[in-house]
Every structure is written in structure tokens, then in C-alpha cells.
């Protein structure tokens, strides 16, 4: 975000809103033993959007979510470490990334 602000990019306000949503989630939702699956997935989507802002080539970043998230719970921040590693090891020194995330929800099973 610093580099966007330095360049006076029009993307800065959206980036700040996305970051504030992520911080709000971490501060106020994750102190519970479980969180709504939909909120956790929204956190993941926000993380991916921020990553896309810093990368040069985002054509090969995919997230596919299938299934119903309503009334489903999971432990907070359980998946984000895997996604952080996907961006860490799926991005080359030129800022070109290849990350494919697929989440399938069926009954009480989450396939990641």
C-alpha cells in the first residue's frame, strides 16, 4: 500500500478498506473458538485482493469456491497460512504468480 500511496494510485482507498476489513475480522471475530465459514472465506478473498495489488502479473491467480457456506463453522485463520505460502512460493522474483485455490463445501466436509 505504501508504494500505491507513493505513486498516488487511485487504488489506495480500496486497499485501505480491504485492509481495515481484514483487521476488523482478526480483532473482533477470531477470539471465538469457531467462526462462520463465510466470514473466513471473505477474509481469504480480501487477502488475495491485497496480494494482487502488489504483484505484476495476476493472470494466473485463481480462487474457486463451490458449495454452501451458510450455517457452517470452522476454526478461525486455519487456512490462511497455506494461502500465504502459496503466494510466497508461487511468485517469482519478477512478481509473476501462479496460485490456484479451490474450496469445495459439501455437508460437513471442507475440501481445500
BAFI-3210 file (N, C-alpha, C; in Angstrom, 3 decimals, decimal comma, padded with zeros to 6 digits):
// residues 112
n [1|2|3|4|5|6|7|8|9|10|11|12|13|14|15|16|17|18|19|20|21|22|23|24|25|26|27|28|29|30|31|32|33|34|35|36|37|38|39|40|41|42|43|44|45|46|47|48|49|50|51|52|53|54|55|56|57|58|59|60|61|62|63|64|65|66|67|68|69|70|71|72|73|74|75|76|77|78|79|80|81|82|83|84|85|86|87|88|89|90|91|92|93|94|95|96|97|98|99|100|101|102|103|104|105|106|107|108|109|110|111|112]
n.u [000,816|002,019|003,649|001,673|000,407|002,537|002,821|000,532|-001,800|-005,032|-006,042|-005,568|-007,607|-009,452|-007,758|-007,149|-009,662|-010,088|-007,955|-008,710|-011,084|-010,013|-008,437|-010,412|-011,831|-009,866|-009,445|-012,002|-013,467|-011,992|-011,423|-013,134|-013,869|-014,808|-015,707|-017,976|-018,020|-018,360|-017,424|-014,742|-013,927|-014,374|-012,372|-010,132|-010,488|-010,173|-007,473|-006,278|-006,982|-005,469|-002,907|-002,888|-002,668|-000,003|001,458|002,954|001,921|-001,135|-002,641|-002,653|-003,805|-006,116|-009,243|-011,574|-014,691|-016,946|-020,134|-022,211|-021,979|-023,465|-024,532|-022,367|-019,400|-015,991|-012,618|-010,971|-008,808|-007,493|-006,830|-005,334|-002,525|-001,656|-002,401|-000,890|001,649|001,337|001,344|003,863|005,669|004,710|005,247|007,434|010,675|010,142|007,637|005,569|002,896|001,633|-001,079|-003,463|-006,478|-008,798|-011,855|-014,138|-017,293|-019,181|-021,880|-020,735|-018,094|-015,094|-013,205|-010,024]
n.v [-001,184|001,147|001,725|002,145|004,400|006,165|006,453|007,788|006,368|005,501|003,281|003,157|003,956|001,751|-000,352|000,323|000,073|-002,678|-003,727|-002,749|-004,179|-006,728|-006,441|-005,812|-008,205|-009,964|-008,806|-008,787|-011,103|-013,496|-014,310|-016,155|-019,665|-020,861|-019,681|-018,190|-019,868|-018,462|-015,899|-016,428|-017,216|-014,822|-013,274|-014,576|-014,017|-011,217|-011,079|-012,169|-010,244|-008,046|-009,094|-009,253|-006,579|-005,982|-007,496|-008,073|-009,562|-010,961|-012,817|-015,568|-016,217|-017,828|-018,418|-020,667|-021,360|-023,617|-024,699|-024,514|-022,040|-021,136|-021,278|-022,834|-023,625|-022,996|-023,343|-020,296|-018,585|-020,797|-021,669|-019,670|-019,663|-021,576|-020,340|-018,000|-019,171|-020,235|-017,922|-016,986|-018,966|-019,364|-017,228|-015,557|-013,886|-011,705|-010,913|-012,377|-014,490|-017,780|-019,125|-021,287|-021,787|-023,890|-024,426|-026,604|-027,199|-029,549|-030,800|-031,600|-031,349|-029,833|-029,304|-028,455]
n.w [000,000|000,631|-001,591|-003,508|-002,455|-002,561|-005,292|-005,726|-006,381|-007,611|-006,420|-003,723|-001,727|-001,868|-001,161|001,471|002,669|002,305|003,816|006,341|006,764|006,998|009,300|011,180|011,219|012,259|014,793|016,069|015,515|015,584|018,163|019,116|019,427|017,117|013,822|011,439|008,372|005,996|006,682|007,133|004,581|003,239|004,432|003,370|000,647|000,717|001,489|-000,791|-002,693|-001,781|-002,198|-004,972|-005,632|-005,185|-006,948|-010,199|-012,336|-012,532|-013,784|-013,445|-011,015|-009,192|-007,599|-006,581|-005,336|-004,153|-003,160|-000,201|002,270|004,337|007,702|008,504|010,258|011,276|012,556|013,327|011,014|010,025|007,429|006,234|006,491|004,650|002,298|002,367|002,096|-000,457|-002,013|-001,334|-002,262|-004,774|-006,359|-008,521|-008,759|-010,347|-009,773|-010,807|-010,447|-009,723|-008,557|-007,393|-005,918|-004,495|-003,048|-001,747|-000,487|001,072|002,726|005,828|005,192|004,247|001,524|000,652]
ca.u [000,000|002,916|004,056|000,493|000,230|003,661|002,518|-000,769|-002,681|-006,469|-006,362|-005,288|-008,799|-009,967|-006,797|-007,312|-010,921|-009,853|-007,108|-009,475|-011,984|-009,205|-008,060|-011,635|-012,096|-008,877|-009,625|-013,304|-014,117|-011,154|-011,231|-014,028|-013,333|-015,190|-016,258|-018,744|-017,196|-018,461|-016,528|-013,369|-013,688|-014,273|-011,030|-009,213|-010,659|-009,548|-006,030|-005,904|-007,085|-004,290|-001,751|-002,971|-002,223|001,453|002,099|002,994|001,104|-002,118|-003,467|-002,665|-004,284|-007,499|-009,907|-012,868|-015,392|-018,174|-020,865|-022,952|-021,260|-024,423|-024,654|-021,195|-018,382|-014,654|-011,678|-010,519|-007,467|-006,904|-006,365|-004,561|-001,091|-001,439|-002,552|000,305|002,742|001,096|001,824|005,302|006,420|004,131|005,574|008,855|011,342|009,604|006,284|004,598|002,409|000,715|-001,739|-004,800|-007,111|-010,117|-012,536|-015,420|-018,012|-020,300|-022,365|-019,830|-016,720|-014,466|-012,067|-009,206]
ca.v [000,000|002,294|002,064|002,705|005,770|006,948|006,746|008,458|005,492|005,542|002,028|003,265|003,877|000,381|-001,162|000,650|-000,543|-004,121|-003,982|-002,494|-005,322|-007,848|-006,155|-005,924|-009,633|-010,528|-008,267|-008,981|-012,380|-014,686|-014,694|-017,274|-020,966|-021,072|-018,525|-018,566|-020,211|-017,363|-014,806|-016,885|-017,153|-013,400|-012,871|-015,126|-013,227|-009,909|-011,292|-012,366|-008,939|-007,242|-009,672|-008,880|-005,195|-005,873|-008,332|-007,541|-010,362|-011,678|-013,629|-016,963|-016,341|-018,300|-018,951|-021,260|-021,796|-024,323|-025,226|-023,591|-021,662|-020,718|-022,115|-023,699|-023,014|-023,581|-022,627|-019,090|-018,422|-022,118|-021,865|-018,536|-019,997|-022,274|-019,364|-017,160|-019,950|-020,339|-016,684|-016,874|-019,886|-019,377|-015,959|-015,475|-012,632|-010,636|-010,600|-013,175|-015,515|-018,828|-019,621|-021,809|-022,192|-024,472|-024,798|-027,259|-027,459|-030,483|-031,211|-031,196|-031,543|-028,745|-029,789|-027,285]
ca.w [000,000|000,648|-002,959|-004,171|-001,958|-003,063|-006,696|-005,730|-007,138|-007,295|-005,734|-002,295|-000,857|-001,826|-000,415|002,886|003,102|002,369|004,981|007,570|006,934|007,482|010,690|011,975|011,363|013,179|016,142|016,693|015,207|015,760|019,558|019,373|019,045|015,725|013,110|010,256|007,222|005,039|007,102|006,919|003,138|002,905|004,862|002,382|-000,580|000,953|001,450|-002,195|-003,371|-001,418|-002,883|-006,382|-005,780|-005,128|-007,963|-011,561|-013,246|-011,713|-014,674|-013,013|-009,643|-009,268|-006,418|-006,902|-004,131|-004,513|-002,022|000,664|003,490|005,363|008,902|008,644|011,106|011,281|013,405|012,628|010,442|009,832|006,062|005,721|006,400|003,385|001,216|002,431|001,498|-001,901|-002,628|-001,103|-003,111|-006,109|-007,008|-008,845|-008,421|-011,186|-009,331|-011,548|-009,531|-010,133|-007,350|-007,655|-004,664|-004,714|-001,811|-002,009|000,752|000,944|004,055|006,909|004,698|003,505|000,760|000,372]
c.u [000,866|003,295|002,880|000,268|001,322|003,427|001,201|-001,783|-004,128|-006,902|-006,197|-006,550|-009,373|-009,050|-006,933|-008,589|-010,746|-009,017|-007,877|-010,485|-011,221|-008,831|-009,266|-011,968|-011,154|-009,136|-010,916|-013,949|-013,292|-010,889|-012,178|-013,381|-013,654|-015,752|-017,117|-017,788|-017,212|-017,545|-015,066|-013,007|-013,587|-012,897|-009,993|-009,292|-010,016|-008,029|-005,549|-005,966|-005,902|-003,036|-001,733|-002,486|-000,703|002,173|002,006|002,047|000,166|-003,019|-003,610|-003,000|-005,766|-007,992|-011,288|-013,474|-016,723|-018,827|-021,465|-022,170|-022,193|-024,530|-023,536|-020,125|-017,039|-013,783|-011,137|-009,062|-006,739|-006,254|-005,379|-003,063|-000,755|-001,493|-001,362|001,495|002,573|001,589|003,335|006,093|005,880|004,395|007,070|009,404|010,856|008,190|005,204|004,195|001,572|000,157|-003,143|-005,358|-008,503|-010,672|-013,889|-016,042|-019,171|-020,649|-021,406|-018,367|-016,282|-013,220|-011,301|-007,978]
c.v [001,258|002,703|002,627|004,154|006,685|007,375|007,507|007,682|005,641|004,287|002,105|003,208|002,468|-000,535|-000,915|000,033|-002,052|-004,478|-003,767|-003,614|-006,522|-007,646|-006,289|-007,391|-010,258|-010,074|-008,716|-010,334|-013,593|-015,066|-015,819|-018,569|-021,309|-019,779|-019,045|-018,805|-019,092|-016,202|-015,177|-016,811|-015,706|-012,852|-013,343|-014,328|-011,849|-010,021|-011,411|-011,048|-008,042|-007,778|-009,277|-007,449|-005,086|-006,630|-007,704|-008,267|-011,225|-012,584|-015,068|-017,116|-016,664|-018,718|-019,411|-021,799|-022,390|-024,839|-024,116|-023,318|-021,313|-021,762|-023,139|-022,918|-023,713|-022,815|-021,424|-019,177|-019,743|-022,266|-020,805|-018,839|-020,703|-021,291|-018,405|-017,877|-020,105|-019,085|-016,536|-017,728|-019,972|-018,109|-015,912|-014,079|-011,446|-010,229|-011,303|-014,348|-016,558|-019,452|-020,061|-022,356|-022,703|-024,921|-025,381|-027,626|-028,393|-030,996|-030,699|-031,319|-030,305|-029,319|-028,570|-027,709]
c.w [000,000|-000,771|-003,753|-003,747|-002,491|-004,511|-006,853|-006,584|-006,678|-006,527|-004,219|-001,433|-000,749|-001,026|001,083|003,439|003,256|003,590|006,279|007,826|007,493|008,953|011,628|012,238|012,390|014,610|016,819|016,454|015,633|017,210|019,976|018,904|017,589|015,148|011,960|009,097|006,182|005,389|006,884|005,429|002,666|003,291|003,835|001,075|-000,434|000,897|000,000|-002,959|-003,033|-002,098|-004,353|-006,619|-005,848|-006,237|-009,348|-012,504|-012,410|-012,542|-014,200|-011,533|-009,713|-007,891|-006,842|-005,615|-004,568|-003,234|-001,177|001,953|004,635|006,474|009,043|009,413|010,912|012,267|012,653|012,170|010,213|008,452|005,581|005,613|005,093|002,210|001,194|001,795|000,001|-002,603|-002,455|-002,084|-004,533|-006,890|-007,292|-008,528|-009,247|-010,768|-010,112|-010,666|-010,246|-008,857|-007,731|-006,347|-004,986|-003,360|-002,198|-000,668|000,440|002,328|005,131|006,496|003,923|002,843|000,280|-000,395]
res [x|x|x|x|x|x|x|x|x|x|x|x|x|x|x|x|x|x|x|x|x|x|x|x|x|x|x|x|x|x|x|x|x|x|x|x|x|x|x|x|x|x|x|x|x|x|x|x|x|x|x|x|x|x|x|x|x|x|x|x|x|x|x|x|x|x|x|x|x|x|x|x|x|x|x|x|x|x|x|x|x|x|x|x|x|x|x|x|x|x|x|x|x|x|x|x|x|x|x|x|x|x|x|x|x|x|x|x|x|x|x|x]
***
